[in-house]
Amino acid sequence: MSVLIIVESQFGNTRHAADAVAEGLHDALGGGAAVEVVDAADAGPQIPAEVRLLLVGGPTHAFSMTRERTREGAHEQGATAHEPSESGIREWIESVQARPDVPVYTFDTRVKVPGLPGSAAKSALKALQHRGFQHVERGETFWVEDTAGPLKHDEIDRAKAWGAELAGHVSG
Ligand SMILES: Cc1cc2nc3c(=O)[nH]c(=O)nc-3n(C[C@H](O)[C@H](O)[C@H](O)COP(=O)(O)O)c2cc1C
């Protein structure tokens, strides 16, 4: 039994959140469960058969998931984690072979600006449903202080707590 977390992070904040979610899941599930965090740029199109829960998360860019041109924008603002041409979660979702049986939760990071619409988690949910996943829910948004981060105070604790909560959704 395992949990797979596919994550994209240009400045590192969504990755920190994903690692904390994984820690919460791991602590709650105990030693018998494998919880793996894989960068979208390195993830293949096949979801391993043993995966019982899938999480997909990335930063919100231009009200949605990143695109190559918004990743170029991140680079211009100092992001070093990836080359803009490397796949993000949008490209991974477009390539993945759907597993309609596996529950999926999406998550994202955003800056907290009143009235600013759009969320990578919402866009990812729609794209995953379009791809053929049948049990997709929108999970958490983790807030960053600014474009480059850091995550706001308490977001790591909230990410761990969400991971622990999600452990209840993993079937043997
Ligand atoms: C080109 C670009 C567009 C962005 N657009 C939005 C946006 O529409 N809404 C938002 O809340 N944050 C926006 N942001 C801020 C990102 O959400 C923030 O950089 C991200 O959460 C940091 O996560 P990361 O460290 O994992 O890349 C944008 C950032 C960049 C670089």
The ligand as an ORCA input file, in Angstrom:
! r2SCAN-3c Opt
* xyz 0 1
  C       4.625     34.071    -13.084
  C       3.927     33.953    -11.754
  C       2.533     34.082    -11.686
  C       1.891     34.004    -10.450
  N       0.521     34.105    -10.388
  C      -0.117     33.972     -9.196
  C      -1.548     34.007     -9.119
  O      -2.259     34.151    -10.118
  N      -2.119     33.878     -7.896
  C      -1.383     33.684     -6.761
  O      -1.970     33.580     -5.687
  N      -0.027     33.632     -6.799
  C       0.617     33.767     -7.990
  N       1.979     33.672     -8.048
  C       2.733     33.406     -6.804
  C       2.965     31.901     -6.687
  O       1.780     31.245     -6.310
  C       4.099     31.612     -5.702
  O       5.278     32.012     -6.341
  C       4.125     30.129     -5.351
  O       3.067     29.793     -4.506
  C       5.423     29.749     -4.693
  O       5.469     28.345     -4.692
  P       6.785     27.555     -5.142
  O       7.875     28.037     -4.208
  O       6.463     26.142     -4.884
  O       7.095     27.854     -6.563
  C       2.648     33.775     -9.263
  C       4.038     33.620     -9.359
  C       4.686     33.714    -10.578
  C       6.174     33.530    -10.632
*
